[in-house]
Amino acid sequence: MTDPLPLLYSYRRCPYAMRARMALLQAGHAFKVFDVDLRNKPAALLALSPKGTVPVLRLPDGRVLEESWDIMRWALAAEDHDGVWSRAQSAVNLDLLARNDGAFKHHLDRYKYPERFGEPDGLRDHHRTQAVAMLLVPLQARLQHERFLGGPAPCATDLAIFPFVRQFAAVAPAWFAGQPWPQVQSWLAAWLGSRLFEACMDKGATAQLR
């Protein structure tokens, strides 16, 4: 019997999985969540996606989506009544997404986990500086003119970038709070306090925005 709900293989703290959950919730899709133990990945996940990374979404018709942005597209693009997906397709928003998923993520990982990459601790400040230049500076400039990256209302780019900025800020919260980025800090605080983020972090086996 075909399961009537999509099944999302996820990991609660993974920023890629977080953006996928937020998009599904934003779109109003009910879905099941399997929270993966990354040290003991289930055979069912590996059968769907041998690369074994999360998120992976198995749709009721048997299709499998293995990339977070593809999951966001599936969730948001089909019935984009409020423009959450379409507003993310502007050149400036696509550039911010590319920065986030490329150079910013590279430096964020080495700032947060230098030991994983065999980096001397003295390079942490270098990676932090590079991460700031890659994303935080252009993000602050953009948010000086608009409340969200989607303008007066959020778009998919807000959802896609927020989990990574959250991760960056959590490395050194006091330092982050002291930086001259009031719009970025307000934007981040608004997402952290949102019902959408609360629902995203719910540990329930099924998910809906209530």
Secondary structure as UniProt FT lines:
FT   STRAND          7..10
FT   TURN            12..13
FT   HELIX           15..26
FT   TURN            27..28
FT   STRAND          31..35
FT   TURN            38..39
FT   HELIX           43..48
FT   TURN            50..51
FT   STRAND          56..58
FT   TURN            60..61
FT   STRAND          64..65
FT   HELIX           68..76
FT   TURN            78..79
FT   TURN            81..82
FT   TURN            84..85
FT   HELIX           86..89
FT   HELIX           91..99
FT   HELIX           100..104
FT   HELIX           105..112
FT   HELIX           114..117
FT   HELIX           121..123
FT   HELIX           124..131
FT   HELIX           132..136
FT   HELIX           137..143
FT   TURN            144..145
FT   TURN            149..150
FT   HELIX           156..171
FT   HELIX           173..177
FT   HELIX           182..192
FT   HELIX           195..200
FT   STRAND          206..207
//
